[in-house]
Amino acid sequence: MFGIKKSIGIGAITVLLIVPSVMAEMDTDNLGRSLGLEFAPGMMGSLSFMQAGVTLPTIGSSFQLGLKGRMCSSLTWATFINQETGEQASFHPVTAAGVISFGGSGPIIHGAVRPYGATDILLGYTFSPYDNLIYGTGNLVGPNLTFGVFGYFGLELFTSDRLAVFLDAGGGFKMLKPEDSDNIYAIAASWLGSGFGLKMGIRFYP
């Protein structure tokens, strides 16, 4: 027991000695202000997604703009029942979209943490590739334009001058403008992805 406590104590002292020295080596005035490459998994409502893209160099003192690609998929087979007609749809929708992010960031805290807030504008296309692959249904949703707006706040932790991990949370909505407004699959897909959002990922500043 004494040996374990001694090891923990030595480890804690080592962290206390190393972390400040690493932070001291980082140029906090320019942290995260250059072009950044981003990769992040996340959730938006009942959809999970993978996202990759770039964050452009900071404009002015804090304004940030990002361009990303996002693939969203239902976590399970989504089932929808039209309460007016009793018509039912069960399928596995996927949304492929581009995302424009814009927002601002705060000052570096404790030499390594940066708070930020931003809005995502999503524009893309919803289809049903899994249903088509298994059952040969084609795109059940039909031709459509998918769009959404999401807002969030987060924290970015810099582990070095060029590398950071981040976590943000917020919410928003996603909608569809389908060619056939009576298509029950389009109606069902229109609300999937709205609600609470969470994202965690990594950014590399080359």
Beta strands, then each sheet from edge to edge (+ up, - down):
strand 1: 36-44
strand 2: 47-55
strand 3: 63-74
strand 4: 78-81
strand 5: 88-91
strand 6: 94-105
strand 7: 113-127
strand 8: 144-158
strand 9: 163-178
strand 10: 195-204
sheet 1: 1+ 2- 3+ 6- 7+ 8- 9+ 10- 1+
sheet 2: 4+ 5-
end
